[in-house]
Amino acid sequence: MAPLVWVVIAIAVVVVIALVAVGARKRRTAMLRGRFGPEYDRAVENRDDRRAAEADLRGREKRRAQFDVKPLPEGTRLRFATEWRDVQENFVEQPAQATTAADALITRVMEARGYPMEDFDAQAELVSVDHPDTVENYRFAHAVGQRSQTEQVSTEDLREALLRYRSLFQELLRPEGNGAASATGQSDDSAAVASDDAGPADLDPDYDDQRVGRREA
């Protein structure tokens, strides 16, 4: 076979390998973007390039796979839900303390489910694998709580922090296999009236918003 033919074959092989590699990289990107949603965009913004961001996200998945994170037993869910109600009841009189208590309660819920108790950034990264749509709320709320320890923070900031904590709290309390409904047990466009002894399945977001001082205009 003429040398020129071998050259053409070699070039064709290189092109095919390159196309396969590009295709595989695009599929990995699509899978990670679909898995992490807004957390994917945040990782890309915080890294030097897309490849580094995707390597970071894959690393999170590998670390998360090392831990056996389980749904909470029903009795534990009810107890934590009652504690959350107490936190919200206390917000009107002691907003800063209630926000700090919300952070501590969420940490206890994570520990009860099987997440390792690491430093906050590492903890948030692990949570982002399971709850990519709400982990940024967790970061925001935690940052407000940290600021409140050393400087003046407005009541409105604390209220926003508590509501953002609640978004993750609801997901953490969600029973296994109940992905269609929120941890309150309600659809987005319906709400049950909460009773004094309500558990996680009966919590009413509108009721909760009023407890932290948010009322729609």
C-alpha positions in Angstrom: 0.0 0.0 0.0 1.3 3.4 -0.9 2.7 5.6 1.9 0.1 8.3 1.0 -2.7 5.8 1.7 -1.3 5.1 5.1 -1.1 8.8 5.9 -4.7 9.2 4.9 -5.7 6.3 7.1 -3.8 7.6 10.0 -5.4 11.0 9.7 -8.8 9.5 9.4 -8.2 7.4 12.6 -7.1 10.5 14.5 -10.2 12.5 13.3 -12.5 9.6 14.4 -10.8 9.4 17.8 -11.1 13.2 18.2 -14.8 13.1 17.3 -15.5 10.3 19.7 -13.7 12.2 22.5 -15.6 15.4 21.7 -18.9 13.5 21.7 -18.1 11.8 25.0 -17.1 15.1 26.6 -20.4 16.7 25.4 -22.4 13.8 26.9 -20.6 14.1 30.2 -21.3 17.8 30.2 -25.0 17.3 29.4 -25.3 14.7 32.2 -23.6 16.9 34.8 -25.6 19.9 33.8 -28.8 17.9 34.0 -27.8 16.5 37.4 -26.6 19.7 39.1 -28.6 22.4 37.3 -27.8 25.8 38.8 -25.0 24.3 40.8 -23.2 23.4 37.5 -23.2 27.0 36.4 -21.9 28.1 39.8 -19.1 25.6 39.6 -18.1 26.8 36.2 -18.1 30.4 37.4 -15.9 29.6 40.4 -13.3 27.6 38.4 -10.7 28.5 35.9 -12.4 26.5 33.1 -15.2 24.1 32.4 -13.1 21.0 32.7 -11.9 21.9 36.2 -15.5 22.6 37.2 -16.7 19.2 35.9 -13.9 17.4 37.6 -15.0 19.1 40.8 -18.6 18.0 40.4 -17.6 14.4 39.5 -15.4 14.4 42.7 -18.4 15.5 44.7 -20.4 12.5 43.3 -17.6 10.1 44.3 -17.4 11.5 47.8 -21.1 11.4 48.2 -21.2 7.8 47.1 -19.0 6.9 50.1 -21.8 7.7 52.6 -25.1 5.9 53.2 -27.6 8.7 53.4 -31.1 7.4 54.3 -34.5 9.0 54.7 -35.5 9.8 58.3 -37.8 7.4 60.2 -41.3 8.8 60.5 -41.1 9.5 64.2 -37.8 11.4 63.7 -39.4 13.4 60.9 -42.3 14.4 63.1 -39.9 15.5 65.9 -37.8 17.6 63.6 -40.9 19.2 62.0 -42.1 20.2 65.5 -38.7 21.7 66.3 -38.9 23.7 63.1 -42.3 25.0 64.1 -40.8 26.2 67.4 -37.9 27.9 65.6 -40.4 29.8 63.4 -42.6 30.7 66.4 -39.5 32.2 68.1 -38.5 34.3 65.1 -40.9 37.2 65.8 -39.3 37.8 69.2 -35.7 36.7 68.5 -35.0 36.7 64.8 -31.2 36.3 65.0 -31.4 33.5 67.6 -34.1 31.7 65.5 -32.0 31.9 62.4 -29.0 30.4 64.3 -31.3 27.7 65.6 -32.5 26.9 62.1 -28.9 26.4 61.0 -28.2 24.1 63.9 -31.4 22.2 63.3 -30.6 21.6 59.7 -27.1 20.4 60.7 -28.7 17.9 63.0 -31.1 16.7 60.3 -28.2 16.1 58.0 -26.3 14.2 60.6 -29.4 12.0 61.3 -29.7 11.2 57.7 -26.1 10.1 57.4 -24.2 13.1 56.0 -20.7 13.6 57.5 -20.3 16.6 59.7 -17.4 18.4 58.0 -16.7 22.1 57.6 -19.5 24.1 56.0 -18.1 24.3 52.5 -17.4 20.6 52.3 -20.8 19.8 53.8 -22.6 22.1 51.2 -20.8 20.4 48.4 -22.0 17.0 49.5 -25.5 18.3 49.9 -25.4 19.8 46.4 -25.2 16.2 44.9 -28.7 15.4 46.4 -30.2 18.9 46.5 -28.6 21.0 43.7 -31.6 23.3 43.4 -31.6 24.4 47.1 -28.0 24.2 48.2 -27.5 27.8 47.2 -30.3 28.8 49.5 -28.4 27.0 52.2 -25.2 29.0 51.5 -27.1 32.3 51.4 -28.8 31.6 54.7 -25.6 30.4 56.4 -23.8 33.5 55.3 -26.5 35.7 56.8 -26.3 33.8 60.0 -22.5 34.2 60.1 -22.8 37.9 59.6 -25.3 38.3 62.3 -22.7 37.0 64.8 -20.4 40.0 64.2 -22.4 42.8 62.7 -25.9 44.3 62.4 -28.2 42.3 60.1 -31.6 43.6 59.2 -34.7 41.6 60.2 -35.6 41.3 56.5 -32.3 39.6 55.8 -32.9 37.2 58.7 -36.4 36.5 57.5 -35.1 35.7 54.0 -32.4 33.5 55.5 -35.0 31.5 57.5 -37.2 31.0 54.5 -34.2 29.8 52.5 -33.2 27.4 55.3 -36.8 26.1 55.1 -36.4 25.2 51.4 -33.6 22.8 52.2 -35.3 21.6 55.4 -38.3 20.6 53.5 -36.3 18.5 51.1 -34.3 16.9 53.8 -37.5 15.8 55.5 -39.0 14.4 52.3 -39.9 10.7 52.6 -38.2 8.3 50.2 -40.1 8.0 46.9 -42.0 11.2 47.5 -40.2 13.3 44.8 -43.4 14.7 43.3 -44.4 16.5 46.4 -42.5 18.8 48.7 -41.5 17.8 52.2 -44.7 19.5 53.4 -46.6 16.8 51.5 -48.3 19.4 49.3 -48.2 20.2 45.6 -47.1 23.7 44.5 -50.6 24.9 43.9 -52.4 23.5 47.0 -52.0 23.8 50.7 -53.7 22.2 53.7 -54.7 24.1 56.8 -52.1 23.4 59.5 -53.2 22.0 62.9 -51.3 22.6 66.1 -50.1 19.0 66.1 -49.3 18.8 62.4 -46.4 16.7 61.2 -44.3 17.2 58.1 -47.1 16.1 55.8 -49.4 18.8 57.1 -47.1 21.9 57.2 -48.6 24.8 55.3 -46.1 27.1 53.6 -48.5 30.1 53.8 -48.9 29.5 57.6 -45.1 29.2 57.9 -44.6 32.5 56.0 -46.9 34.3 58.4 -45.0 32.9 61.3 -41.8 34.6 60.1 -43.6 37.8 59.2 -44.0 37.5 55.5 -47.5 38.5 54.2 -48.3 38.9 50.6 -49.4 42.4 49.6 
